[in-house]
Amino acid sequence: MKEKKITKIEALSKLPKKTRVAAYARVSNGKDAMLHSLSAQINYYKKMIQDNNDWQFVGVYADEALTGTKDSRQEFQQLLEDSKAGKIDMIITKSISRFARNTMTLLETVRELDKLNVDVFFEEQNIHSISSEGEMVLTLLASVAQEESRSVSENMKWRIKKEFEQGEIWGGRSPLGYSLKNKTFRVIPKEAEVVQLIYKLYVDGNGAEAICQILDAKGIKPKESKKWGPTSIIKILSNRNYTGDLLLQKTYLNNHLSKKQVINKGELDRYLVKGNHEAIISNELFDKVQKLKHQRAIKNKSNLPKKKTFLHGLIQCGICGSTYTPKKMRKKDIWICSKSASKGQDVCDSKLVPHNIIVEASNHILEMDQNNEDTFKSKVTKIIVQENRMLEFHMKDGKILNYRWKHKSRSKSWTPEMKEQARLRALEQHHGGGENA
């Protein structure tokens, strides 16, 4: 038997693997100095990582954010996603406060990254998150950073309050019609004319949606967006600053961690500075618009159906594809295309449908004596309102059944009571005319 000859084949030596390194930077707001600081941080980290031969540069993730909360920072979220995707081995950041403002957010994030074998190095504290003492030290330092954040917030609140008490503006953006320089509102004539037009259009009976359409049609552009929106119109119509008076502390930040801006409904003092700057509209016009807004809000609320019916979301416009919504019109329940109602018939020229017609059509198509929700839902997918008063029922078995309703003339739709009231009114007008003659 031949003797076996065994030759050992040496394993290939492993090439040193470079550590894939990313950096995270953040500044608190959009001031020029802060943005310059952010740019400097990005350049600093890029050079630091690329100059290290043992590191592979992944990128610098940078946020310009108001808060240190995790959910509000897009780049931070992307950093976590790339870590989960296995693209990063280590993250470098300036300090704990740059990474997270509260202890809970910091620990949750660090633990999440630790499970992915991603190390976080905090430069100022000289701590690696994956080190044996890392979490204990981080908990202690994060608590200190959180308390510092609270202290800074309280000091800032005190400073802002003092300026409010002296009638001075704190931060904020200049509204349409004004420029804000050295804490003083100065009128921009062309923009002021737009503000005056908006108030006039509203007093003339136009709603916010209609005003948007008019401004767009005239080629008038908003101050900071591409198109007008109802919300921006309502804000303009609600801004007392246009009267020359200045209302301060209309909003406030709820706490030093989330820093969410909320409307001040009396929780904190507000300060009204009379005759602070040049007015664009009169106090009388402003008060008139507020009264009209209140009246229209009550009217719109009364026009809403009392109870949500099972037909919600099941009636669709055959022209634009929007959903039909229920409303009250002259004390009658009707269904109307939501786009036609909000944008006008120039956008969608669909017809409204009386609610009793929908019920009548459903009973006819489904061969029911009275409207039954369970039967309807078990057999009908949707109703499409087509042109020429055609209701198109799309059934669950795939069939499409049509129902055309007749438009009753006004005289035929009158009840005996309505006819009697009309007769009495005619008699009254006739007798009144004889006396005047």
C-alpha positions as CSV (number, residue, x, y, z in Angstrom):
1,M,0.0,0.0,0.0
2,K,1.3,3.4,-1.0
3,E,2.2,5.8,1.7
4,K,0.0,8.9,1.8
5,K,1.7,12.2,1.3
6,I,0.0,15.2,2.9
7,T,0.9,18.7,2.0
8,K,-0.3,21.6,4.1
9,I,-1.7,24.5,2.1
10,E,-1.3,27.7,4.1
11,A,-4.4,29.8,4.5
12,L,-4.3,33.2,2.9
13,S,-3.5,35.9,5.4
14,K,-6.5,38.2,6.0
15,L,-6.1,41.7,4.6
16,P,-6.7,44.3,7.3
17,K,-10.3,45.6,6.9
18,K,-10.8,49.3,7.1
19,T,-13.3,50.6,9.6
20,R,-16.2,52.3,7.8
21,V,-16.7,55.6,9.6
22,A,-19.4,58.3,9.4
23,A,-19.8,61.5,11.3
24,Y,-22.9,63.3,12.6
25,A,-23.2,67.1,12.9
26,R,-26.1,69.3,14.0
27,V,-26.8,73.0,14.6
28,S,-29.8,74.4,16.3
29,N,-31.3,76.8,13.8
30,G,-31.0,78.6,10.5
31,K,-29.0,81.7,11.4
32,D,-26.1,82.4,9.1
33,A,-23.5,82.0,11.8
34,M,-25.0,78.6,12.8
35,L,-25.0,77.4,9.1
36,H,-21.4,78.4,8.8
37,S,-20.7,76.4,11.9
38,L,-22.4,73.4,10.3
39,S,-20.4,73.8,7.1
40,A,-17.2,73.9,9.2
41,Q,-18.2,70.8,11.1
42,I,-18.8,68.9,7.9
43,N,-15.4,69.9,6.4
44,Y,-13.6,69.0,9.7
45,Y,-15.0,65.5,9.9
46,K,-14.5,64.8,6.3
47,K,-10.8,65.6,6.6
48,M,-10.4,63.8,9.9
49,I,-11.8,60.5,8.5
50,Q,-10.1,60.7,5.1
51,D,-6.7,61.4,6.7
52,N,-6.9,58.2,8.7
53,N,-5.5,55.2,6.7
54,D,-7.4,52.7,8.8
55,W,-10.7,54.3,8.1
56,Q,-13.0,54.3,5.1
57,F,-15.0,57.5,4.7
58,V,-18.8,56.8,4.5
59,G,-20.1,60.3,4.8
60,V,-21.1,63.2,7.0
61,Y,-24.8,63.3,8.1
62,A,-25.8,66.9,9.0
63,D,-29.0,68.3,10.3
64,E,-30.1,71.9,10.7
65,A,-32.7,71.3,13.4
66,L,-34.6,73.1,16.2
67,T,-34.5,70.2,18.6
68,G,-32.4,67.2,19.5
69,T,-35.3,64.8,19.3
70,K,-34.7,61.8,17.1
71,D,-37.8,61.9,14.9
72,S,-37.4,65.5,13.8
73,R,-34.0,65.0,12.2
74,Q,-34.0,63.6,8.7
75,E,-30.2,63.1,8.3
76,F,-30.1,61.4,11.7
77,Q,-32.8,59.0,10.6
78,Q,-30.8,58.2,7.5
79,L,-27.7,57.6,9.6
80,L,-29.7,55.0,11.6
81,E,-31.1,53.4,8.4
82,D,-27.6,53.1,6.9
83,S,-26.3,51.6,10.1
84,K,-29.1,49.0,10.0
85,A,-28.1,48.3,6.4
86,G,-24.6,47.4,7.5
87,K,-22.9,50.3,5.8
88,I,-21.3,51.8,9.0
89,D,-19.0,50.5,11.7
90,M,-18.4,53.7,13.7
91,I,-20.0,57.1,14.1
92,I,-18.1,60.2,15.3
93,T,-20.0,63.1,16.8
94,K,-18.9,66.3,18.6
95,S,-20.8,65.8,21.9
96,I,-23.7,64.1,23.7
97,S,-25.9,67.2,23.3
98,R,-25.3,67.1,19.5
99,F,-26.4,63.5,19.3
100,A,-29.4,63.7,21.7
101,R,-30.8,66.2,24.1
102,N,-32.4,63.8,26.6
103,T,-31.1,60.8,28.4
104,M,-33.8,58.4,27.2
105,T,-33.3,59.2,23.5
106,L,-29.5,58.9,23.8
107,L,-29.6,55.5,25.5
108,E,-32.3,54.1,23.2
109,T,-30.2,55.1,20.2
110,V,-26.9,53.9,21.5
111,R,-28.4,50.5,22.6
112,E,-30.0,50.2,19.1
113,L,-26.6,50.8,17.5
114,D,-24.8,48.5,19.9
115,K,-26.9,45.6,18.8
116,L,-25.7,46.4,15.2
117,N,-22.1,46.5,16.4
118,V,-21.9,50.2,15.6
119,D,-19.7,52.2,17.9
120,V,-20.4,55.9,18.7
121,F,-17.5,58.1,19.6
122,F,-18.2,61.3,21.5
123,E,-15.3,63.7,21.0
124,E,-15.8,66.2,23.8
125,Q,-16.4,63.4,26.4
126,N,-13.8,61.1,24.8
127,I,-16.1,58.1,25.2
128,H,-16.8,55.1,23.0
129,S,-20.3,53.7,23.4
130,I,-19.2,50.1,23.1
131,S,-16.6,50.3,25.8
132,S,-17.3,48.5,29.1
133,E,-17.9,51.7,31.1
134,G,-19.6,53.4,28.1
135,E,-23.3,53.2,29.0
136,M,-22.8,54.1,32.7
137,V,-20.8,57.2,31.9
138,L,-23.1,58.2,29.0
139,T,-26.2,57.9,31.3
140,L,-24.5,60.3,33.8
141,L,-23.3,62.8,31.2
142,A,-26.6,62.7,29.3
143,S,-28.5,63.6,32.5
144,V,-26.1,66.6,32.9
145,A,-26.6,67.6,29.3
146,Q,-30.4,67.4,29.7
147,E,-30.3,69.6,32.8
148,E,-28.1,72.1,31.0
149,S,-30.6,72.2,28.2
150,R,-33.4,72.9,30.7
151,S,-31.4,75.7,32.4
152,V,-30.6,77.3,29.0
153,S,-34.3,77.1,28.1
154,E,-35.4,78.8,31.3
155,N,-32.9,81.6,30.9
156,M,-34.0,82.1,27.3
157,K,-37.7,82.2,28.4
158,W,-36.8,84.9,31.0
159,R,-35.0,87.0,28.4
160,I,-37.9,86.7,25.9
161,K,-40.5,87.6,28.5
162,K,-38.5,90.7,29.4
163,E,-38.4,91.8,25.8
164,F,-42.2,91.1,25.4
165,E,-42.9,93.2,28.5
166,Q,-41.0,96.1,26.8
167,G,-43.1,95.6,23.6
168,E,-40.2,94.2,21.5
169,I,-40.4,91.4,18.9
170,W,-38.5,88.2,19.5
171,G,-37.5,86.4,16.4
172,G,-40.3,85.4,14.0
173,R,-40.7,86.0,10.3
174,S,-42.1,89.1,8.6
175,P,-45.7,88.5,7.3
176,L,-46.8,89.4,3.8
177,G,-46.9,93.2,3.5
178,Y,-44.0,93.9,5.9
179,S,-40.3,93.5,6.1
180,L,-38.8,93.1,9.6
181,K,-35.6,95.1,10.3
182,N,-34.1,95.8,13.7
183,K,-37.2,94.4,15.3
184,T,-39.4,96.9,13.4
185,F,-42.1,96.2,10.8
186,R,-41.8,98.3,7.6
187,V,-44.5,98.3,5.0
188,I,-43.8,96.9,1.5
189,P,-46.3,98.7,-0.7
190,K,-46.9,96.1,-3.4
191,E,-47.3,93.3,-0.8
192,A,-49.6,95.6,1.3
193,E,-51.9,95.9,-1.7
194,V,-52.3,92.1,-1.9
195,V,-53.2,92.0,1.9
196,Q,-55.8,94.7,1.3
197,L,-57.2,92.8,-1.7
198,I,-57.5,89.6,0.4
199,Y,-59.5,91.4,3.1
200,K,-61.7,93.0,0.4
201,L,-62.4,89.7,-1.3
202,Y,-63.3,88.1,2.0
203,V,-65.7,90.9,2.9
204,D,-67.3,90.6,-0.6
205,G,-68.3,87.1,0.2
206,N,-65.4,85.0,-1.1
207,G,-64.1,82.1,1.0
208,A,-60.4,81.1,1.5
209,E,-60.4,78.6,-1.4
210,A,-62.1,81.2,-3.8
211,I,-59.5,83.8,-2.8
212,C,-56.7,81.4,-3.6
213,Q,-58.1,80.9,-7.1
214,I,-58.6,84.6,-7.7
215,L,-55.0,85.4,-6.7
216,D,-53.6,82.6,-8.8
217,A,-55.6,83.7,-11.8
218,K,-54.3,87.3,-11.4
219,G,-50.7,85.9,-11.3
220,I,-50.1,87.2,-7.7
221,K,-47.5,85.1,-6.0
222,P,-47.4,84.2,-2.3
223,K,-44.4,85.4,-0.2
224,E,-42.8,82.1,0.5
225,S,-44.5,79.3,-1.5
226,K,-45.4,78.6,-5.1
227,K,-49.2,78.6,-4.8
228,W,-51.7,80.1,-2.4
229,G,-53.4,77.8,0.1
230,P,-56.5,78.3,2.3
231,T,-54.4,78.1,5.5
232,S,-52.2,81.0,4.5
233,I,-55.2,83.1,3.6
234,I,-56.9,82.4,7.0
235,K,-53.6,83.3,8.7
236,I,-53.5,86.6,6.9
237,L,-57.2,87.3,7.8
238,S,-56.4,86.5,11.4
239,N,-53.2,88.5,11.9
240,R,-53.9,91.6,14.1
241,N,-50.4,92.9,13.2
242,Y,-51.9,94.3,10.0
243,T,-53.8,96.9,12.1
244,G,-50.5,98.5,13.3
245,D,-51.0,96.8,16.7
246,L,-48.5,94.1,17.8
247,L,-49.7,91.0,19.7
248,L,-46.7,89.3,21.3
249,Q,-46.4,85.7,22.6
250,K,-49.1,84.2,20.4
251,T,-47.2,80.9,20.5
252,Y,-44.8,79.3,22.9
253,L,-42.6,76.1,23.1
254,N,-44.1,73.4,25.2
255,N,-40.9,72.2,26.8
256,H,-37.1,72.2,26.5
257,L,-36.9,68.7,25.1
258,S,-39.4,68.4,22.2
259,K,-39.6,72.3,21.7
260,K,-42.9,71.9,19.9
261,Q,-44.5,75.2,19.1
262,V,-48.1,75.5,20.3
263,I,-50.7,78.3,20.2
264,N,-51.0,80.4,23.3
265,K,-54.7,80.1,24.3
266,G,-54.3,81.9,27.6
267,E,-51.7,79.5,29.2
268,L,-49.2,82.4,29.2
269,D,-49.5,86.2,29.3
270,R,-49.9,87.9,25.9
271,Y,-48.8,91.5,25.3
272,L,-50.7,93.9,23.0
273,V,-48.6,96.9,21.8
274,K,-51.0,99.6,20.3
275,G,-49.8,101.7,17.4
276,N,-46.5,99.8,17.1
277,H,-46.0,100.2,13.4
278,E,-47.7,101.5,10.2
279,A,-51.1,99.8,9.6
280,I,-52.1,98.1,6.3
281,I,-55.8,97.7,7.2
282,S,-58.0,99.5,9.8
283,N,-59.1,98.0,13.1
284,E,-62.7,98.3,12.0
285,L,-62.0,96.2,8.9
286,F,-60.1,93.6,10.9
287,D,-62.9,93.3,13.5
288,K,-65.5,93.0,10.7
289,V,-63.5,90.1,9.1
290,Q,-63.2,88.3,12.5
291,K,-67.0,88.6,12.9
292,L,-67.6,87.3,9.4
293,K,-65.2,84.4,10.0
294,H,-67.1,83.5,13.2
295,Q,-70.5,83.7,11.4
296,R,-69.4,81.6,8.5
297,A,-67.8,79.0,10.8
298,I,-71.2,78.6,12.6
299,K,-73.0,78.4,9.2
300,N,-70.6,75.8,7.8
301,K,-70.9,73.8,11.0
302,S,-74.7,73.8,10.8
303,N,-74.5,72.7,7.1
304,L,-72.6,69.5,8.1
305,P,-74.8,66.4,8.4
306,K,-75.7,65.5,12.0
307,K,-74.7,61.9,11.7
308,K,-72.1,60.2,9.5
309,T,-73.9,57.7,7.2
310,F,-72.6,54.4,5.8
311,L,-72.4,56.0,2.4
312,H,-69.3,58.1,3.4
313,G,-66.4,57.3,1.0
314,L,-68.6,55.1,-1.3
315,I,-69.8,57.8,-3.7
316,Q,-67.3,59.0,-6.3
317,C,-67.3,61.7,-8.9
318,G,-67.3,60.4,-12.5
319,I,-65.6,63.6,-13.8
320,C,-62.6,64.2,-11.5
321,G,-62.6,61.0,-9.3
322,S,-62.9,62.8,-6.0
323,T,-65.2,61.6,-3.2
324,Y,-68.7,63.0,-2.8
325,T,-69.4,64.5,0.6
326,P,-72.7,65.2,2.4
327,K,-73.9,68.7,3.0
328,K,-77.1,70.6,3.8
329,M,-78.4,73.0,1.2
330,R,-81.6,75.0,1.8
331,K,-82.4,72.5,4.7
332,K,-82.1,69.6,2.3
333,D,-79.5,66.8,2.6
334,I,-77.4,66.6,-0.6
335,W,-74.1,65.0,-1.8
336,I,-71.6,67.1,-3.6
337,C,-68.1,66.4,-5.2
338,S,-65.5,67.5,-2.6
339,K,-63.3,69.1,-5.3
340,S,-66.2,71.0,-6.9
341,A,-67.2,72.2,-3.4
342,S,-63.8,73.4,-2.5
343,K,-62.3,74.5,-5.8
344,G,-65.4,75.6,-7.7
345,Q,-67.2,74.4,-10.8
346,D,-64.4,75.7,-13.1
347,V,-62.3,72.8,-11.7
348,C,-65.0,70.2,-11.6
349,D,-68.4,70.7,-13.2
350,S,-70.1,67.8,-11.5
351,K,-73.7,67.9,-10.3
352,L,-74.9,67.6,-6.7
353,V,-77.2,64.6,-5.9
354,P,-80.0,64.8,-3.3
355,H,-79.7,62.3,-0.6
356,N,-83.2,60.9,-1.1
357,I,-82.2,60.2,-4.8
358,I,-79.3,58.0,-3.6
359,V,-81.6,56.2,-1.2
360,E,-84.3,55.8,-4.0
361,A,-81.7,54.5,-6.5
362,S,-80.2,52.1,-3.9
363,N,-83.6,50.6,-3.1
364,H,-84.4,50.2,-6.8
365,I,-81.0,48.6,-7.8
366,L,-81.0,46.3,-4.7
367,E,-84.8,45.6,-4.9
368,M,-85.3,46.8,-1.3
369,D,-88.4,48.3,0.3
370,Q,-86.3,50.5,2.6
371,N,-82.6,51.4,2.8
372,N,-80.6,48.6,4.5
373,E,-76.9,49.2,5.4
374,D,-76.0,45.5,5.7
375,T,-77.6,44.6,2.3
376,F,-75.9,47.6,0.6
377,K,-72.4,46.9,2.0
378,S,-72.7,43.2,1.1
379,K,-73.5,43.9,-2.6
380,V,-72.2,47.4,-3.6
381,T,-68.5,48.4,-3.9
382,K,-69.1,52.1,-4.9
383,I,-71.4,54.5,-6.7
384,I,-70.0,56.7,-9.4
385,V,-72.0,59.9,-10.2
386,Q,-71.8,60.3,-14.0
387,E,-73.0,63.1,-16.2
388,N,-76.6,63.4,-17.3
389,R,-77.9,62.4,-13.9
390,M,-76.6,58.8,-14.1
391,L,-75.7,56.9,-11.0
392,E,-73.4,53.9,-11.8
393,F,-73.5,51.1,-9.1
394,H,-70.4,49.0,-9.1
395,M,-71.4,45.6,-7.6
396,K,-69.2,43.2,-5.7
397,D,-70.0,40.5,-8.3
398,G,-68.3,42.6,-11.0
399,K,-71.6,43.9,-12.6
400,I,-72.2,47.6,-13.2
401,L,-75.9,48.7,-12.9
402,N,-77.1,52.2,-13.9
403,Y,-79.9,54.3,-12.5
404,R,-80.9,57.6,-14.1
405,W,-82.8,60.0,-11.9
406,K,-85.3,62.6,-13.0
407,H,-84.8,66.2,-12.1
408,K,-88.1,67.4,-10.5
409,S,-89.2,70.8,-11.4
410,R,-89.4,73.2,-8.6
411,S,-93.2,73.3,-8.7
412,K,-93.5,69.5,-8.6
413,S,-91.2,69.3,-5.6
414,W,-93.3,71.6,-3.5
415,T,-95.3,70.1,-0.7
416,P,-98.9,71.3,0.0
417,E,-97.6,73.3,3.0
418,M,-95.1,75.1,0.8
419,K,-97.8,75.9,-1.8
420,E,-100.1,77.3,0.9
421,Q,-97.3,79.5,2.2
422,A,-96.5,80.8,-1.3
423,R,-100.2,81.6,-1.8
424,L,-100.4,83.6,1.5
425,R,-97.3,85.5,0.6
426,A,-98.7,86.4,-2.8
427,L,-102.0,87.6,-1.2
428,E,-100.1,89.7,1.3
429,Q,-98.0,91.3,-1.5
430,H,-101.1,92.0,-3.5
431,H,-103.0,93.7,-0.6
432,G,-99.9,95.7,0.3
433,G,-99.6,97.0,-3.3
434,G,-103.2,98.1,-3.3
435,E,-102.7,100.2,-0.1
436,N,-99.6,101.9,-1.4
437,A,-101.5,102.8,-4.6
